[in-house]
Amino acid sequence: MSQPFSFGFGNDDLDHDIEADVPPNAEKIPEQPEERVSPLIEPQLHTLEQMLSHLPSSITYTSHHIPPNRPNADALCLPRRDLFDIRAQVMAEEDLSSVDSNATAGLLSDDILSRVYEGGFKTWECSVDLARYISNLIATGQLVLQGMDTHIIELGAGTALPTATLVQYLASKAQYSSSSRTHITVADYNAQVLSLATIPNLLLTFVSAQSVSQPWPDQGDLEIFPALTSNFATALQSLGIHISTISGAWGSPFVKLLSEADIGRRTNDADAAAVQRLTLTLILASETIYSPSSIRAFTQTVLALLEANCAGPADRAIAWLAAKRVYFGVGGGVDEFLAVLAEMGGYGRCVWDSSEAEGAGHGVGRCILEVGLRPGGQTS
């Protein structure tokens, strides 16, 4: 099995699980003999119903408050399932001491196990940056989802704060018209992360956003009963929202699976005119370029999705990547990504930089890149 690698953080649950800077003395991921490298997990599509069926009788949550980057603006508040609650569910369902090549091994420590568990149970610092950036675009009218069909794709979703930010916006009836359709695809390497963290967080966000009759508590327990999940599915349908998940590795099979699912969704659309409407695709990713071994597959996936979703004259696609400038001791980082991106026919421009927003002295630099295809670029 792959050797573990930890970003070197000691923080754990609740608001303390926002993982921050990689220390300069972090050990490099050791080179491993070829025969010991775990095989990549093949991509697999999962329905929302399948994910919801794994929920326990209740989930414990704590709301995460993200300070705004604009004066006099409200903080972004997103409920998030507590990590200890995930551990409790897993311990009730299986013997963690027997786990070796299972994603739930990530619940035993902060270690990332290459090709086994990629850190999805934790909330990483740059996902907060991207959630705040999206929230600011919505609040200032620079991101408008009304009057068009939208496909939101989050790669390496984990706890999915960026997608949850959009779900919170979409769940507000005053902000959203059901005449538009939104398809949300959340993807993570591990199916267990999707069922134990990603989907519960989106459920919490949706329910809290629609709880207008009384204030939503900052922390507590959400009872999961059949009527709740049924009402969740019905409410999503009434708002024209469809959620699906994909587990497994990035690359051509992942893109093919996502494209086939998208074609099937459009073909089965009851509104034939929906195929002709303006379509916006938002591709989101946070902390996905820390490992040099996966940068090329990630880049190829992003560019292929951009290319596939700009095929029609009314189609538009945008990709945003939030990342640290450098991942010390690991080898990945923005410069490495931009080099591969340029080689494969893409470009990236910085739309947010922590040094400008926060000033110097805030640890390792972070940024958000907008990624696109160069005219005539090839997604090789």
Secondary structure, 3 states (H helix, E strand, C coil): CCCEECCCCCCCCHHHHEECCCCCCCCCCCCCCHHHCCCCCCCEEEEHHHHHCCCCCEEEEEEEEECCCCCCCCCEEEEEECHHHHHHHHHHHCCHHHCCCCHHHHHCCCCEECCCECCCCCEEHHHHHHHHHHHHHHHCCCCCCCCCEEEEEEECCCCCHHHHHHHHHHCCCCCCCCCCCEEEEEEECCHHHHHHHHHHHHHHHHHHHCCCCCCCCCEEEEECCHHHHHHHHHHHHHCCEEEEEEECCCCHHHHHHHHHHHHHHHHCCCCHHHHHCCEEEEEEEECCCCCHHHHHHHHHHHHHHHHHCCCCCCEEEEEEEEEECECCCCCCEHHHHHHHHHHCCEEEEEEEEHHHHHCCCCCCCEEEEEEEECCCCCCC
